[in-house]
């Protein structure tokens, strides 16, 4: 691999309601190379959370207009495998919140597939006190 080759960075996101935690991840990820966002389909989100507030096409449009996002593709399932095999990124970025719980198996899949081409998973600290669930709960209380 030539040293001047542009690195590919992938981040899969539901990002139902974009907040500063998502932006923090994007800002860090884009420093590593060309950032591709895999926006989870509505069906993928429903497999582990509630129905999204914004549909896939609305969320895709938002990401397409965020500085530093080079490309947006659909991630049809919670599993990253299909997209990772297609684009073979050098790095995958995710918040460190997926080490336990529903997404822990997905995390392990990412680690295993990246090992096939020496890709690296970079996990950043989850932004405290913010999530789509927190935002929705605050709105419900008002």
C-alpha positions in Angstrom: 0.0 0.0 0.0 1.5 3.4 -1.0 2.3 5.7 1.9 0.3 8.6 0.3 -2.9 6.5 -0.1 -5.9 8.3 1.4 -7.1 6.3 4.4 -10.8 5.3 4.5 -12.7 5.7 7.7 -16.1 4.2 8.4 -18.7 5.0 11.1 -22.0 3.3 11.2 -24.8 5.3 12.9 -28.4 5.3 13.7 -28.2 8.9 14.6 -31.9 9.2 14.9 -31.6 12.7 16.3 -28.2 14.2 15.6 -26.6 15.7 18.7 -23.2 17.0 19.7 -22.0 13.4 20.6 -22.4 12.4 17.0 -20.6 15.6 15.9 -17.7 14.8 18.3 -17.3 11.4 16.7 -17.4 12.9 13.2 -14.8 15.5 14.0 -12.4 12.9 15.4 -13.0 10.4 12.7 -12.4 12.7 9.7 -8.9 13.5 11.0 -8.0 9.9 10.0 -9.0 10.1 6.4 -12.0 10.1 4.0 -15.0 9.6 6.2 -17.9 7.4 5.1 -21.0 7.3 7.2 -23.1 4.1 7.1 -26.6 5.3 8.1 -28.6 2.4 9.6 -31.8 1.6 7.8 -35.1 2.1 9.7 -35.4 -1.7 9.8 -31.9 -2.1 11.3 -32.7 0.4 14.1 -36.0 -1.3 15.0 -34.1 -4.5 15.7 -32.4 -3.0 18.8 -34.4 0.2 19.6 -37.6 2.0 18.9 -38.8 3.2 15.5 -36.6 6.2 14.5 -38.0 9.7 14.7 -36.5 10.6 11.3 -36.6 8.1 8.5 -33.5 6.8 6.7 -33.8 9.3 3.8 -34.1 12.3 6.2 -31.1 11.1 8.3 -29.1 10.5 5.1 -29.8 14.0 3.9 -28.6 15.4 7.2 -25.3 13.5 7.1 -24.7 14.5 3.5 -24.6 18.1 4.7 -22.3 17.7 7.7 -18.8 19.1 7.2 -16.2 16.3 6.9 -18.5 13.6 5.7 -17.3 12.5 2.3 -19.9 9.9 1.5 -23.1 8.4 3.0 -24.2 4.8 2.4 -27.0 2.7 3.7 -26.2 0.1 6.4 -29.1 -2.3 5.9 -28.6 -4.3 9.2 -27.1 -3.8 12.6 -24.2 -5.9 11.3 -21.4 -3.9 9.7 -20.0 -6.9 7.7 -21.7 -6.2 4.3 -20.5 -2.6 4.2 -17.0 -3.3 5.6 -16.4 -6.0 3.0 -17.4 -3.6 0.2 -15.3 -0.6 1.3 -12.5 -2.3 3.4 -11.9 0.8 5.6 -8.6 1.4 7.3 -10.5 2.5 10.4 -13.9 2.1 11.9 -15.0 4.6 14.5 -17.6 4.1 17.2 -18.3 5.3 20.7 -17.1 3.0 23.4 -20.7 2.4 24.6 -21.1 -0.8 22.5 -18.7 -2.9 24.6 -21.7 -4.3 26.5 -25.3 -4.9 25.7 -27.1 -5.4 22.4 -24.3 -4.2 20.2 -21.4 -6.1 21.8 -21.8 -8.9 19.2 -21.7 -6.4 16.4 -18.5 -4.9 17.9 -16.9 -8.3 17.9 -17.9 -8.8 14.2 -16.2 -5.5 13.4 -13.0 -6.5 15.1 -12.9 -9.9 13.4 -13.6 -8.5 9.9 -11.1 -5.6 10.2 -8.4 -8.2 11.2 -8.6 -9.6 7.6 -7.0 -6.5 6.1 -5.3 -5.0 9.2 -8.0 -2.4 9.8 -8.3 -0.8 13.2 -11.3 -0.1 15.4 -11.0 3.2 17.2 -13.4 3.7 20.0 -13.9 7.1 21.5 -15.3 7.9 24.9 -19.1 8.1 24.8 -20.2 11.8 25.1 -21.6 12.0 28.6 -25.2 13.0 29.4 -26.4 13.0 25.8 -28.3 10.4 23.7 -31.4 10.3 21.6 -33.2 8.6 24.4 -32.3 11.4 26.8 -33.5 14.0 24.3 -36.8 12.1 23.8 -37.3 11.7 27.5 -36.8 15.4 28.1 -39.3 16.2 25.4 -41.9 13.9 26.9 -41.6 15.6 30.3 -42.4 19.0 28.8 
